[in-house]
Amino acid sequence: MPTKRTAASSGQDSTRRQFKQTKLNFGRPPSQPQQRPKQVQGGEDAVGLTAAPNEDQGDETRKPQTKNVKTNPEEPEESSVVGSTPADDGNGDGDDADLTTTTSAPSPTSTSPPAGQAAAPSKKTPRPKPKPSSSLRIIDKVGDLFDAPPRTVLIHACNCTGSWGGGIALAFKKSYPAAYEVYNAQCKQTTPDRLVGKALLIPPPPPPPAATGSREAQKQHYIGCLFTSKRYGRARDSPEEILKATGPAMRHLMRQIAAEGGGRVGEIRMCQINSGLFDVPWPLSRKAIQSLELRDEDVGEHLELPVDIVAYSRD
């Protein structure tokens, strides 16, 4: 016959079960409610990435490994491409351009000074003075070579034997006899081989008192002799040799003119040299003179390049 439990015995059994359960759970840490993993925001890069629950709260070395993702959806993403199109925030107001940040790699050759330091002034290289196309500029003119103002240089080609016996040379001998004596003496002192390719600048005689003295002294003309041929007549040099000597002789004469100093020499004139008894066409001699490149020591500080030379002809 089953024993009928009373209310008092039921209460005792309940107390024993609670005591037994308490005894079994003694020493165990109280259970904590399971936390739901927090979803990481950030778009496609955050798919499948969740924060794992920390099983051991005393171990701080175990941390969830996550990718470098944007955790704040309101922060703008930096574009790694220069000139990229800004992301649209969806409001359609066009303000998204202000949120775009473009980055670019610095140039490896950049010479920008450090912050707070003023940039050094750049040194400007002075532009070289343009070189004239011709050191000597020939201006052809028809007229009287000897009708020239005082201090004018009159140039003609000469032989190296001391003879002004024909052509334009004879006209120089008649108009400037004192200059002829200087020229003749120079030829007697020097051999033709040493004179050819050289020049002689003969200054005018001292100016005479007013209304006195020779016409040569009154004109006050310099006479420039270019030794372009060793001899004259049939023994003259070939046209090639004469043209070869014309350039160096002209350079030598320009050096002597420069040595006279500023204010002493005025206009420079010449006849159509070598075209008379030397029988060399004038255009060839003209070209030889204009192709001559003068240096600073050739003209000094008193002449300015290009030097104009007026070449006179009778017709």
Secondary structure, 3 states (H helix, E strand, C coil): CCCCCCHHHHHHHHHHHHHHHHHHCCCCCCCCCCCCCCECCCHHHHCCCECCCCCCCCCCCCCCCCCCCCCCCCCCCCECCCCCCCCCCCCCCCHHHHHCCECCCCCCCCCCCCCCCCCCCCCCCCCCCCCCCCCEEEEEEECCCCCCCCCCEEEEEEECCCCCCCHHHHHHHHHCHHHHHHHHHHHHHCCHHHHCCCEEEECCCCCCCCCCCCHHHHHCCEEEEEEEECCCHHHCCCHHHHHHHHHHHHHHHHHHHHHCCCCCCCCEEEECCCCCCCCCCHHHHHHHHHCCCCCHHHHCCCCCCCEEEEEEECC
